[in-house]
């Protein structure tokens, strides 16, 4: 009788406990529904319009908010729209000199800073190479990939927290090409924002001072292409192209003998072509390679290109910035290869003689960033104000102009349209 009473008591307590749990769950659900009613609903188009105005660092954090936000940010339309809204920057490498020590594997490599990303370590992991058989890595000349961002007349140095051993060779639409130090003569394509990387197959091997790499997008195929221009032992220049779609190197006819004298200036991608200044000094023409037809052209310049003159991409056109007088800099524009008609659009008068090297044209304002060759200080020519102003950069060691590459922070992928962009999961 006593056991029966105890059983009834336990059963009653169990029912009461279940009722309390159910009531608590209902109360929580009611509170969530009330909270959701208080949060205003944003249509997808409106939310997209807000997100697309954010810088890449804010978008990386926004991707972690919810699945719907991540879906918007990683969509192909959003990625391309954000690319076109992102301003140009300067990307460069900061070399860290450390004692000459070899580390045999990933487990024994030196400690990295928090949330850092080693290109060589991730390359070895992507190739599924066992730790015990991984090659020795020399970390004595490691570099960090950084960038200079310009806004409101100021300049800030920022760090991707990406380390590498190879040199940057070319950039395009937020993608960069680096030497693959794990594979002699190879390349790695990388998006430093998403931290997605892929090794590229070997091409023709030549010393760095006898070759030039270009990186460009074909408007017809919508595929990124790597262009390799090199000079052989007989001083003849040759060209080969690798499509990131087929990932196969193939030779291209040209350039004609005598067009190139050196490969010191990096090519500039504009108006659907890659453009080189082919001579060290006093070059009267540039050499252009149309990416769709894959044909070389000789394009006359409006005036001779001298030591501190440069070609740049500006507002979708090719820009030639030349020091005409001791205190005057002229800007010429070329909108297409047909006709080869240059138009002078601006003349900058300086108060005194400066050797100003043009580095880039900002996409949004069109303002041009210069570097003074004497002390590596940065200047910005404001088209609206029609004046040159020095840019103060805090905490940055000056570096020469040939260290910088024109870049843009984007979520673009080199993979075929419709494929996953491959965003890496990271803390920011």
Secondary structure, 3 states (H helix, E strand, C coil): CHHHHHHHHHHHHHHHHHHHHHHHHHHHHHHHHHHHHHCCCCCHHHHHHHHCCCCHHHHHHHCCCCHHHHHHHCCHHHHHHHHHHCCEEEEEEEEEECCCCEECCHHHCCCCCCCCEEHHHHHHHHCCCCHHHCCCEECCEEEEEEEEEEECCEEEEEEEEEEECCCEEEEECCEEEEEECCCCCEEEEEECCCCEEEEECCCCCCCHHHEEEEEEECCCCCCEEEEEEEECCCCCEEEEEEECCCCCEEEECCCCCCCCCCCCCCCEEECCEEEEECCCCCEEEEEEEECCCCCEEEEEEEEEECCCCEEEEECCEEEEEEEEECCEEEEEEECCCCCCCCEEEEEEECCCCCCEEEEEECCCCCCEEEEECCCCCEEEEECCCCEEEEECCCCCCCCCHHHCEEEECCCCCCCCCCCCCCCCCCCC
